[in-house]
């Protein structure tokens, strides 16, 4: 199959992992993939980004967003669809694809425009309800335009691929029929994590040979709740040998570092800063307890799958999107996010029960194969949907001809 892959993502964070791994897996299955994206040629090779620094942002985009009025920036985003469409149409003319696969972004209509013009089936990967998310966290000026364009693209795709069933419910509320909604969560590249060191080796590299290591990976924000973990570290319930490793960077880092200093935690809390993607498994390998203190209601956190792949005892909130993958006392210790002190009690329980950590870690590892939470498995599902969409469109053409 010939797949025209389109996205508007320039950052080197979890989004880049999803993009690169899907492209790599589709190619590994023997399919041809032509990539159309900002700042790169149509023949971009996803493997070139595998050593990229995770958490690094695109500074010029951030500066532009900060300096321009919201409405002007949003109109530029909307207008980018014309440039993206020109690039996409040019690639389609040369490549002659069987299907368009697009990663949804706000105000991005290029894939739908090409579908309307050529009749090519469109598969739309949706990772968040961006009109809602931008309005809640980043701020929107042209809310009506964001909601209109979002609904238009969602309803126009042959299949919409949300990363959780919770998100799928939001897609359905926008008018997409359930038959065209197929949940495909994040995944893991098993080969990438198979080369991770043992926990003992990873701890030795940190100089924490005898420590109980709690760990978090990713772009840390205020709402992740890592301040609660740091306060717990300074409390009486935390073992004296407990240490906290935060792998990554983010806007909450400075405040968290100050909090750790105020609580006199010293070297018991450590930030790695931005690290290369290839280094992530070596850090996660050191974790005894893997942390997901908070998460938005519709997300499929990439870090969870990394934790599972390395058989880590996970602590996470008991909420519907998390429960799609994690089951309390089987592959994770889940806590009620609305109950005061529930996270602290879960941390204390896991910290003092090595057998529980071992059992949950084993359950976590088994989850990957049990639910086929791999990028290769996701690519196979995408190809089947693409074949269905192509067959459906051919049948519709015959009926109208």
Protein Blocks (a to p, Z undefined) as FASTA:
>chain_A
ZZddddfbfbdcfklmmmmmmmmmmmmnopacddddehiafklcfklmmmpcehiacfkl
mmmmmmpcfklmmmmmmmmmmmmmmmmmmmmmmnopabdcddddehiaklmmmmmmnopa
cddddfbdfklmmmmmnopfklmlmmmmmmmmmmmpmbdcdfbfklmmmmmmnopafklp
ccddddddfklmmmpccfklmmmmnopmmbccdddedjddfklopmmmmmmmmmmklcfk
bccddedddjklmmmmmmmmmnonmjmbccebjadfklmmmmmmmpmbdcdfbacfkbcc
fklmmmmmnopacdddddfklmmmbcghkloccddfkbghklmmmmmmmmmomklmmmmm
mmmmmmmmmnopafklmmmmmmmmmmmmmmmmmmmmmmmZZ
